[in-house]
């Protein structure tokens, strides 16, 4: 059985889609939806087969291995960014990743930690990232509209969240006055006095 995610392409409509990507990382014991943000913890583990999102820190340590680069070129490796990954420090790696990674993700270790919003905004605005940017981790339906505005276009909801209810979140408001990566902005018309 495939897992479902919500996808919302920039010029499309929100929909459910099958997810064939594995998020590689260690669960933090006792906290559902959490992923370890320590790539050293994966040092003794074998990279899974199939499509895999690897921690960005792990990628930095393994990008020079031919078998990793080959899998990435085949579209089978993407990266996920932890909240403490300084992507601005690795501009050259991010730029080269645009040609390699079919998917990048930003991890929310807990719903109230908003640092991954900045990661998505930097990817879209500064790096002009055109590929898929996914929200992973402690992703709740009440954050989806804000996530979509900053640049996320796929959403791996926490297991207890209702996907169908999540789809409805994108149509809650008829007027949006904030800037958006989606270039959708409403201006409220004023009537002449």
C-alpha atoms as an extended CHARMM CRD file, in Angstrom:
* protein
*
       193  EXT
         1         1  UNK       CA              0.0000000000        0.0000000000        0.0000000000  PROA      1               0.0000000000
         2         2  UNK       CA              1.3900000000        3.3760000000       -0.9750000000  PROA      2               0.0000000000
         3         3  UNK       CA              1.4090000000        6.2660000000        1.4090000000  PROA      3               0.0000000000
         4         4  UNK       CA             -0.4630000000        9.3880000000        0.2820000000  PROA      4               0.0000000000
         5         5  UNK       CA              0.7030000000       12.9810000000        0.4180000000  PROA      5               0.0000000000
         6         6  UNK       CA             -0.8210000000       16.2920000000       -0.6200000000  PROA      6               0.0000000000
         7         7  UNK       CA              0.6880000000       17.9320000000       -3.6860000000  PROA      7               0.0000000000
         8         8  UNK       CA             -0.0250000000       21.5020000000       -4.7540000000  PROA      8               0.0000000000
         9         9  UNK       CA              1.9920000000       22.4660000000       -7.8410000000  PROA      9               0.0000000000
        10        10  UNK       CA              2.5820000000       26.1700000000       -8.3900000000  PROA      10              0.0000000000
        11        11  UNK       CA              0.1260000000       26.4690000000      -11.2770000000  PROA      11              0.0000000000
        12        12  UNK       CA             -2.0770000000       23.5530000000      -10.3100000000  PROA      12              0.0000000000
        13        13  UNK       CA             -4.6720000000       22.4980000000       -7.7850000000  PROA      13              0.0000000000
        14        14  UNK       CA             -4.1850000000       20.6220000000       -4.5170000000  PROA      14              0.0000000000
        15        15  UNK       CA             -4.5660000000       16.8550000000       -4.8420000000  PROA      15              0.0000000000
        16        16  UNK       CA             -3.6460000000       13.5870000000       -3.1750000000  PROA      16              0.0000000000
        17        17  UNK       CA             -0.7660000000       11.6330000000       -4.6890000000  PROA      17              0.0000000000
        18        18  UNK       CA              1.0840000000        8.4070000000       -4.0200000000  PROA      18              0.0000000000
        19        19  UNK       CA              4.4050000000        8.8870000000       -2.2720000000  PROA      19              0.0000000000
        20        20  UNK       CA              7.1890000000        6.5310000000       -3.3350000000  PROA      20              0.0000000000
        21        21  UNK       CA              9.9680000000        8.3630000000       -1.4420000000  PROA      21              0.0000000000
        22        22  UNK       CA             11.5230000000        7.0470000000        1.7660000000  PROA      22              0.0000000000
        23        23  UNK       CA             12.7990000000        9.5410000000        4.3150000000  PROA      23              0.0000000000
        24        24  UNK       CA             16.0640000000        8.1620000000        5.5890000000  PROA      24              0.0000000000
        25        25  UNK       CA             16.7910000000        8.9850000000        9.1860000000  PROA      25              0.0000000000
        26        26  UNK       CA             16.4420000000        7.5140000000       12.6160000000  PROA      26              0.0000000000
        27        27  UNK       CA             13.1850000000        7.8790000000       14.5310000000  PROA      27              0.0000000000
        28        28  UNK       CA             13.5500000000        9.6120000000       17.8610000000  PROA      28              0.0000000000
        29        29  UNK       CA             12.1970000000        7.1470000000       20.3900000000  PROA      29              0.0000000000
        30        30  UNK       CA              8.7790000000        7.9100000000       21.7940000000  PROA      30              0.0000000000
        31        31  UNK       CA              8.0740000000       10.9890000000       19.6800000000  PROA      31              0.0000000000
        32        32  UNK       CA              5.9110000000       10.1940000000       16.6200000000  PROA      32              0.0000000000
        33        33  UNK       CA              6.7720000000       11.9440000000       13.3740000000  PROA      33              0.0000000000
        34        34  UNK       CA             10.2940000000       12.8850000000       14.4740000000  PROA      34              0.0000000000
        35        35  UNK       CA             13.4370000000       12.2220000000       12.4840000000  PROA      35              0.0000000000
        36        36  UNK       CA             16.9600000000       12.3480000000       13.8120000000  PROA      36              0.0000000000
        37        37  UNK       CA             18.8280000000       15.4200000000       12.6000000000  PROA      37              0.0000000000
        38        38  UNK       CA             22.2160000000       13.7900000000       13.1500000000  PROA      38              0.0000000000
        39        39  UNK       CA             23.7280000000       12.3080000000        9.9670000000  PROA      39              0.0000000000
        40        40  UNK       CA             26.5190000000       10.6610000000       11.9730000000  PROA      40              0.0000000000
        41        41  UNK       CA             23.8780000000        8.3090000000       13.3940000000  PROA      41              0.0000000000
        42        42  UNK       CA             23.5110000000        6.8520000000        9.8840000000  PROA      42              0.0000000000
        43        43  UNK       CA             27.2150000000        6.1170000000        9.3890000000  PROA      43              0.0000000000
        44        44  UNK       CA             26.8850000000        2.3680000000        9.9700000000  PROA      44              0.0000000000
        45        45  UNK       CA             23.6600000000        1.9500000000        8.0150000000  PROA      45              0.0000000000
        46        46  UNK       CA             23.2270000000        1.0110000000        4.3730000000  PROA      46              0.0000000000
        47        47  UNK       CA             21.3900000000        3.4620000000        2.1590000000  PROA      47              0.0000000000
        48        48  UNK       CA             17.9860000000        1.9590000000        1.3000000000  PROA      48              0.0000000000
        49        49  UNK       CA             17.1280000000        1.0420000000       -2.2840000000  PROA      49              0.0000000000
        50        50  UNK       CA             14.5280000000        2.9690000000       -4.2770000000  PROA      50              0.0000000000
        51        51  UNK       CA             13.8260000000        6.6820000000       -4.0120000000  PROA      51              0.0000000000
        52        52  UNK       CA             15.3820000000        8.0580000000       -0.8410000000  PROA      52              0.0000000000
        53        53  UNK       CA             15.5420000000       11.4590000000        0.8320000000  PROA      53              0.0000000000
        54        54  UNK       CA             18.8500000000       11.6480000000        2.6980000000  PROA      54              0.0000000000
        55        55  UNK       CA             19.8430000000       14.1870000000        5.3530000000  PROA      55              0.0000000000
        56        56  UNK       CA             21.6990000000       17.1420000000        3.8280000000  PROA      56              0.0000000000
        57        57  UNK       CA             24.5590000000       16.6330000000        6.3040000000  PROA      57              0.0000000000
        58        58  UNK       CA             24.8970000000       13.0310000000        5.1470000000  PROA      58              0.0000000000
        59        59  UNK       CA             24.9170000000       14.2000000000        1.5100000000  PROA      59              0.0000000000
        60        60  UNK       CA             27.7900000000       16.5850000000        2.2490000000  PROA      60              0.0000000000
        61        61  UNK       CA             29.8380000000       13.6570000000        3.5640000000  PROA      61              0.0000000000
        62        62  UNK       CA             28.9810000000       11.2350000000        0.7160000000  PROA      62              0.0000000000
        63        63  UNK       CA             28.5470000000       13.2930000000       -2.4680000000  PROA      63              0.0000000000
        64        64  UNK       CA             32.0230000000       12.3180000000       -3.6730000000  PROA      64              0.0000000000
        65        65  UNK       CA             31.1340000000        8.5990000000       -3.7800000000  PROA      65              0.0000000000
        66        66  UNK       CA             30.4280000000        7.4820000000       -7.3810000000  PROA      66              0.0000000000
        67        67  UNK       CA             27.5530000000        5.1600000000       -6.4330000000  PROA      67              0.0000000000
        68        68  UNK       CA             25.7690000000        7.9930000000       -4.5980000000  PROA      68              0.0000000000
        69        69  UNK       CA             26.2230000000       10.4160000000       -7.4790000000  PROA      69              0.0000000000
        70        70  UNK       CA             24.9810000000        7.7680000000       -9.9520000000  PROA      70              0.0000000000
        71        71  UNK       CA             21.8150000000        7.1500000000       -7.9370000000  PROA      71              0.0000000000
        72        72  UNK       CA             21.2270000000       10.9020000000       -7.6810000000  PROA      72              0.0000000000
        73        73  UNK       CA             21.6530000000       11.3230000000      -11.4470000000  PROA      73              0.0000000000
        74        74  UNK       CA             19.0790000000        8.5560000000      -11.9260000000  PROA      74              0.0000000000
        75        75  UNK       CA             16.5850000000       10.6020000000       -9.8760000000  PROA      75              0.0000000000
        76        76  UNK       CA             16.6370000000        8.2880000000       -6.8630000000  PROA      76              0.0000000000
        77        77  UNK       CA             18.2100000000       10.5470000000       -4.2320000000  PROA      77              0.0000000000
        78        78  UNK       CA             16.9240000000       13.8330000000       -2.8690000000  PROA      78              0.0000000000
        79        79  UNK       CA             17.8640000000       15.6220000000        0.3320000000  PROA      79              0.0000000000
        80        80  UNK       CA             16.0240000000       16.8280000000        3.3930000000  PROA      80              0.0000000000
        81        81  UNK       CA             17.2010000000       19.8120000000        5.3740000000  PROA      81              0.0000000000
        82        82  UNK       CA             17.2400000000       19.8130000000        9.1580000000  PROA      82              0.0000000000
        83        83  UNK       CA             16.3240000000       23.0300000000       10.9420000000  PROA      83              0.0000000000
        84        84  UNK       CA             19.9660000000       23.6320000000       11.8290000000  PROA      84              0.0000000000
        85        85  UNK       CA             21.3290000000       23.1630000000        8.2670000000  PROA      85              0.0000000000
        86        86  UNK       CA             22.8380000000       26.4290000000        7.0610000000  PROA      86              0.0000000000
        87        87  UNK       CA             22.0210000000       26.2790000000        3.3690000000  PROA      87              0.0000000000
        88        88  UNK       CA             23.5070000000       29.7240000000        2.7490000000  PROA      88              0.0000000000
        89        89  UNK       CA             26.8670000000       28.3590000000        3.8710000000  PROA      89              0.0000000000
        90        90  UNK       CA             26.6350000000       25.7110000000        1.1360000000  PROA      90              0.0000000000
        91        91  UNK       CA             25.4950000000       27.7840000000       -1.8380000000  PROA      91              0.0000000000
        92        92  UNK       CA             27.6710000000       25.8270000000       -4.2810000000  PROA      92              0.0000000000
        93        93  UNK       CA             26.2270000000       22.4840000000       -3.1210000000  PROA      93              0.0000000000
        94        94  UNK       CA             22.6550000000       23.7760000000       -3.3820000000  PROA      94              0.0000000000
        95        95  UNK       CA             23.3460000000       25.1400000000       -6.8740000000  PROA      95              0.0000000000
        96        96  UNK       CA             24.7660000000       21.8050000000       -8.0520000000  PROA      96              0.0000000000
        97        97  UNK       CA             21.8670000000       20.0080000000       -6.3530000000  PROA      97              0.0000000000
        98        98  UNK       CA             19.4500000000       21.7460000000       -8.7160000000  PROA      98              0.0000000000
        99        99  UNK       CA             20.7170000000       19.3950000000      -11.4300000000  PROA      99              0.0000000000
       100       100  UNK       CA             20.7210000000       16.2980000000       -9.2080000000  PROA      100             0.0000000000
       101       101  UNK       CA             17.8700000000       16.3030000000       -6.7220000000  PROA      101             0.0000000000
       102       102  UNK       CA             14.3470000000       15.7580000000       -8.0600000000  PROA      102             0.0000000000
       103       103  UNK       CA             12.9970000000       16.4940000000       -4.5860000000  PROA      103             0.0000000000
       104       104  UNK       CA             14.1710000000       18.4060000000       -1.5400000000  PROA      104             0.0000000000
       105       105  UNK       CA             12.3990000000       18.5590000000        1.7900000000  PROA      105             0.0000000000
       106       106  UNK       CA             12.5240000000       20.7010000000        4.8990000000  PROA      106             0.0000000000
       107       107  UNK       CA             11.9380000000       19.0060000000        8.2260000000  PROA      107             0.0000000000
       108       108  UNK       CA              9.6580000000       20.3770000000       10.9370000000  PROA      108             0.0000000000
       109       109  UNK       CA             10.8420000000       18.7160000000       14.1740000000  PROA      109             0.0000000000
       110       110  UNK       CA              7.7730000000       20.1290000000       15.9380000000  PROA      110             0.0000000000
       111       111  UNK       CA              4.9020000000       22.1340000000       14.4970000000  PROA      111             0.0000000000
       112       112  UNK       CA              5.7750000000       25.3020000000       16.4160000000  PROA      112             0.0000000000
       113       113  UNK       CA              9.3460000000       25.4240000000       15.0530000000  PROA      113             0.0000000000
       114       114  UNK       CA              9.1080000000       27.6690000000       11.9910000000  PROA      114             0.0000000000
       115       115  UNK       CA             12.7220000000       27.5870000000       10.7820000000  PROA      115             0.0000000000
       116       116  UNK       CA             11.8180000000       25.3100000000        7.8610000000  PROA      116             0.0000000000
       117       117  UNK       CA              9.5260000000       28.0340000000        6.5000000000  PROA      117             0.0000000000
       118       118  UNK       CA             12.7060000000       30.0740000000        5.9810000000  PROA      118             0.0000000000
       119       119  UNK       CA             14.4270000000       27.1490000000        4.2770000000  PROA      119             0.0000000000
       120       120  UNK       CA             11.6320000000       26.8710000000        1.7060000000  PROA      120             0.0000000000
       121       121  UNK       CA             11.5720000000       30.6390000000        1.1440000000  PROA      121             0.0000000000
       122       122  UNK       CA             15.3560000000       30.7190000000        0.6190000000  PROA      122             0.0000000000
       123       123  UNK       CA             15.2230000000       27.8060000000       -1.8130000000  PROA      123             0.0000000000
       124       124  UNK       CA             12.4760000000       29.4390000000       -3.8750000000  PROA      124             0.0000000000
       125       125  UNK       CA             13.6000000000       33.0740000000       -3.7390000000  PROA      125             0.0000000000
       126       126  UNK       CA             17.3680000000       33.1240000000       -3.4000000000  PROA      126             0.0000000000
       127       127  UNK       CA             18.2140000000       29.8580000000       -5.1610000000  PROA      127             0.0000000000
       128       128  UNK       CA             15.2860000000       30.0860000000       -7.6170000000  PROA      128             0.0000000000
       129       129  UNK       CA             14.5390000000       26.4200000000       -6.9590000000  PROA      129             0.0000000000
       130       130  UNK       CA             12.0180000000       25.1190000000       -9.5040000000  PROA      130             0.0000000000
       131       131  UNK       CA             11.8220000000       21.5020000000       -8.3400000000  PROA      131             0.0000000000
       132       132  UNK       CA              9.5930000000       20.0060000000       -5.6760000000  PROA      132             0.0000000000
       133       133  UNK       CA              9.9610000000       21.2600000000       -2.0900000000  PROA      133             0.0000000000
       134       134  UNK       CA              8.2660000000       19.0410000000        0.4850000000  PROA      134             0.0000000000
       135       135  UNK       CA              7.3210000000       19.6900000000        4.1060000000  PROA      135             0.0000000000
       136       136  UNK       CA              8.1010000000       16.6650000000        6.3110000000  PROA      136             0.0000000000
       137       137  UNK       CA              7.9870000000       15.8950000000       10.0070000000  PROA      137             0.0000000000
       138       138  UNK       CA              5.4050000000       17.4110000000       12.3410000000  PROA      138             0.0000000000
       139       139  UNK       CA              3.2810000000       18.8730000000        9.5180000000  PROA      139             0.0000000000
       140       140  UNK       CA             -0.2660000000       19.8590000000       10.5040000000  PROA      140             0.0000000000
       141       141  UNK       CA             -3.1700000000       20.7830000000        8.2520000000  PROA      141             0.0000000000
       142       142  UNK       CA             -3.5810000000       24.2430000000        9.7710000000  PROA      142             0.0000000000
       143       143  UNK       CA             -0.1160000000       25.2210000000        8.4730000000  PROA      143             0.0000000000
       144       144  UNK       CA             -0.5910000000       24.1260000000        4.8600000000  PROA      144             0.0000000000
       145       145  UNK       CA             -1.7350000000       27.4570000000        3.4140000000  PROA      145             0.0000000000
       146       146  UNK       CA              1.2270000000       29.3130000000        4.9340000000  PROA      146             0.0000000000
       147       147  UNK       CA              3.5990000000       26.5670000000        3.7750000000  PROA      147             0.0000000000
       148       148  UNK       CA              2.2410000000       26.8230000000        0.2340000000  PROA      148             0.0000000000
       149       149  UNK       CA              2.7740000000       30.5910000000        0.2320000000  PROA      149             0.0000000000
       150       150  UNK       CA              6.4800000000       30.3760000000        1.0700000000  PROA      150             0.0000000000
       151       151  UNK       CA              7.2840000000       27.6900000000       -1.4780000000  PROA      151             0.0000000000
       152       152  UNK       CA              6.2910000000       24.2030000000       -0.3660000000  PROA      152             0.0000000000
       153       153  UNK       CA              4.4370000000       22.2820000000       -3.0420000000  PROA      153             0.0000000000
       154       154  UNK       CA              4.0920000000       18.8650000000       -1.3930000000  PROA      154             0.0000000000
       155       155  UNK       CA              3.1710000000       17.9820000000        2.1510000000  PROA      155             0.0000000000
       156       156  UNK       CA              3.8560000000       14.7940000000        4.0880000000  PROA      156             0.0000000000
       157       157  UNK       CA              1.3260000000       15.2240000000        6.8820000000  PROA      157             0.0000000000
       158       158  UNK       CA              1.7610000000       13.8190000000       10.3600000000  PROA      158             0.0000000000
       159       159  UNK       CA              0.0430000000       10.4110000000       10.6030000000  PROA      159             0.0000000000
       160       160  UNK       CA             -2.8760000000       11.6640000000       12.7120000000  PROA      160             0.0000000000
       161       161  UNK       CA             -3.8240000000       14.4090000000       10.2180000000  PROA      161             0.0000000000
       162       162  UNK       CA             -6.7720000000       13.9850000000        7.8270000000  PROA      162             0.0000000000
       163       163  UNK       CA             -5.6150000000       14.2390000000        4.1930000000  PROA      163             0.0000000000
       164       164  UNK       CA             -9.0540000000       15.1260000000        2.8050000000  PROA      164             0.0000000000
       165       165  UNK       CA             -9.4910000000       17.8880000000        5.3510000000  PROA      165             0.0000000000
       166       166  UNK       CA             -5.9690000000       19.0430000000        4.4890000000  PROA      166             0.0000000000
       167       167  UNK       CA             -6.9770000000       19.4680000000        0.8440000000  PROA      167             0.0000000000
       168       168  UNK       CA             -9.6870000000       21.9370000000        1.8900000000  PROA      168             0.0000000000
       169       169  UNK       CA             -7.2340000000       24.2160000000        3.7240000000  PROA      169             0.0000000000
       170       170  UNK       CA             -6.0510000000       25.8880000000        0.5290000000  PROA      170             0.0000000000
       171       171  UNK       CA             -9.4930000000       27.3670000000       -0.1980000000  PROA      171             0.0000000000
       172       172  UNK       CA            -10.2960000000       28.8720000000        3.1860000000  PROA      172             0.0000000000
       173       173  UNK       CA             -9.7510000000       32.4940000000        2.1580000000  PROA      173             0.0000000000
       174       174  UNK       CA            -10.8970000000       34.4180000000       -0.8930000000  PROA      174             0.0000000000
       175       175  UNK       CA             -8.5520000000       37.3850000000       -0.4480000000  PROA      175             0.0000000000
       176       176  UNK       CA             -4.8150000000       37.0130000000        0.1570000000  PROA      176             0.0000000000
       177       177  UNK       CA             -2.8490000000       40.1930000000        0.6910000000  PROA      177             0.0000000000
       178       178  UNK       CA              0.5640000000       38.7410000000        1.5400000000  PROA      178             0.0000000000
       179       179  UNK       CA              3.2440000000       38.1520000000       -1.0510000000  PROA      179             0.0000000000
       180       180  UNK       CA              3.5100000000       34.5600000000       -2.1600000000  PROA      180             0.0000000000
       181       181  UNK       CA              5.9220000000       32.3660000000       -4.0710000000  PROA      181             0.0000000000
       182       182  UNK       CA              2.8800000000       31.3420000000       -6.0780000000  PROA      182             0.0000000000
       183       183  UNK       CA              2.5170000000       34.9140000000       -7.3530000000  PROA      183             0.0000000000
       184       184  UNK       CA             -1.0650000000       34.9550000000       -6.1510000000  PROA      184             0.0000000000
       185       185  UNK       CA             -1.9690000000       38.1310000000       -4.4170000000  PROA      185             0.0000000000
       186       186  UNK       CA             -5.2590000000       39.9000000000       -4.0910000000  PROA      186             0.0000000000
       187       187  UNK       CA             -5.5750000000       43.5870000000       -3.5450000000  PROA      187             0.0000000000
       188       188  UNK       CA             -8.6370000000       44.7850000000       -1.7750000000  PROA      188             0.0000000000
       189       189  UNK       CA            -10.4000000000       47.3040000000       -4.0040000000  PROA      189             0.0000000000
       190       190  UNK       CA            -11.5220000000       50.4860000000       -2.3620000000  PROA      190             0.0000000000
       191       191  UNK       CA            -14.6610000000       52.2570000000       -3.4450000000  PROA      191             0.0000000000
       192       192  UNK       CA            -14.3410000000       55.9140000000       -4.4060000000  PROA      192             0.0000000000
       193       193  UNK       CA            -15.7160000000       58.2300000000       -1.7420000000  PROA      193             0.0000000000
